[in-house]
């Protein structure tokens, strides 16, 4: 329960955690937990609940002069974490993904989420590797399922790099340029909630639409 509470608090107040890490670890080692969280959120299919967008935004706030972090270092390091995370998840899916799905042991890997993520690949092809970066939960399952489907690794890697760099750059720069505005500073927790809500909205809408479609189809099958 403590680990769940930790992640819930991190999701609610990433700015507070980063501030504590800077104080406790110093301006150099603070990059380590940021790297690990971004890597794990994208690199392990069992951790879709970790903060991504909000953590990047908060990190960008501390890259402003005097905040303790370096913007170039953040962009390079966290982009690397995002790309390496997806690469790891891809190979997990490619090597043991089918067995993992059939075992049913990973509760987060529900049929609805698999269907939703697969629909992205069916509709957008390799471009889905980039697009799914911007959808929480789905972005954790996307590389895993790309591996399960044995997507060409070379082509996948190109889109993986593009998607990782875009995702990290956009949210980190948003924090860098807008996080210091007094209105944002005074309502930071609300801003974080808004970021999470906006990020999750397309995924939630997709799940609801899929369930409604199945309900409409059920009477026809009967």
N, C-alpha and C positions, 0 to 999 in steps of 0.2 A: 504493500500500500504506500510505503514511503516513496518509492521510485515513481509511482503514478502521481502522487502529490507534487513531487519535484517537477515533473514534466508539465503538469497543469499550471504550476506557478511560473515556470519558464515561459509557457505559452501566453500567460496573462501579462507578465512583466519582464520581457527580455531585456529592457533597458536597465532595470535594477540588477539583474544577474550579471550583465556585462560590466556594469560599474563595479560590482563586488569582485569580479574576476580581475579587473584592471588593478584594483587596490591590493588584492591578495597575491596575484601572480606577477604583476608588473607588466609594462607595456610590450614586452616581447612574448612571454609565455601565454598571454591572454589569447593569442591566436590559436593555441592548441585546442581548447574546448570548442571554439567556433568551427574550426576545421572538422573536428570529430563529429559534431552535431550535424553539419551539412552533409558530411560523408555518409553517416549512418542513416540519416533520413532518406537519402536517395539510394543507398547501397544495400540495405537489408529490407527484404519484403515484409518483415514482421514489425517495422517501425514507421508506419505511415503517419502516426500521431505526433511525431516530433515537429517543432516549429521550423518553418523554412522562410516564408516570405517575411513574417514579422521579425524574425531574428536578423535577416539581412538588412531590413529597414533600420532596426535599432543599431546594428553595427555601423551603418552609414552615419548615424547621428554622432557617434564617437570618433569619426574620421575628420570632423571639422577641427580647425586649428585649436589646440589645447585640449582636445577630447581624449587623447592618449593613443589613438589608432591611426594608422597610415592608410589613406585611400588606395594608393597603388598596390600596397601589400594585401589589403583586403580583397581587392578585385582579382588579383592573380591567385592568391592562396585559396579563396573560397570557390573561384571558378574551377581550380584544379580539384578541390574536394568534390564538387558537383559532378565533374566529368569522371573522376575515378570511381565515385560512388555508383554512378549509372553503369560503368563498365563492369564493376564487381557484380552488381545485380544481374546484369545481362548474362554473365558467365555462370552464375548460380542457377539462373533459369535454364540456360542451355544444357548444363551438365546434369542437374537433378530436379529441374522444374516440374517435369511431368510426374515424377514420383511424389513430389511435395504436394501437388494439386490433388492427386488421387488419394493421398493419405488423409486429407481433410484435417490435418493437425493444426494448420494455421488458420485460426478463426477469422482473421482480418481478410483473408483471401476468399471472400464470399463469391458465389456464382454471379451475383449482380455486379460486383466490382470487376470480375473477370470479363463479363459480357460488355460492360461499359467501356473498359479499356480496350478490349478487342475491337469494339466498334470504331474507336478512334483510328486504329491502324487500318481497318477495312476502308474507312472513308478518306483518310488523308495519306496513307502510306508512310513513307519515311518522314514526311513533314510532321507526322504525329509525334515523332521523337522530340521535336522542338516544342510543339504545342502543349504536350502533356506536362512539360516543365512548369507550366503556369496553373496547374490544377492540383491542389493538395490531395493527398491520398492516391489519386490516379498516377501522379508522377512517380510514386514509389513502386507501383505495380507495373508500369509501362516497360521499363527495361527488363524486368523479370520475364514478362510475357513475350517481349521481343526475342529474348534468349530461348524461351520455350518453342517459339515459332521458327527458330534458327534463321532469323534475319541476317542477311549478309553483314559480317562484322565490320568490314572496311567501310561500307556505305553508312552503316549504323554509327560508326565512330565519328564520321564527318558531321552528321546531324546532331550527335550527342555533344560534340564540342560547341557547335553553334548554339544549341539550346542552353547548355550550361553557362556559357559566357553571357548570353542575353539575359537569362534569369537572374544571375548574380548581379550583373551590372545595373539592370533596371531597378531592382528593389534597393540595392545598396546606394545608388545615386539618388533615388527618391529620398532616402533618409538623410543623405549628405546635404542635399539642397533645400529640403523642406523641414527636416527634423528640428532645426534650430529656431523656426518661427515660433514666437511666443504662444500663439494660439495652439500650435501643435504640442509644444512643451507642457502647457497647462492642462491639456486634455490627452496626454499621451496614451493612457490605457484605453480610452475610447477610440483613438486612432488605430491602435493595435487590433482592437475588437472589430473595427470596420474593415481593416485589411484582411483579417481572417474570414469575416463574413463574405466580403466581395470575392475572395479567392475560392471559398467553398460553394458559393451560389451556383455556378454552372454544374458542378458535380452533383449537388443536391437536386437541381432541376432535372438533370439527366436520369438520375435514379428514379425520381418520381414519375417521369414520363415513361420510363421502361416498365415500371410496375403497373401503371395505368394501361399501357399497351397490352401487357399480359392478361390483365383482367378483362379487357375488351375481347381478347382473342379466345379466352377460356369458354365463353358461352358458344362461340362459333364451332369450337372443336367438339363440344358436347353434342 
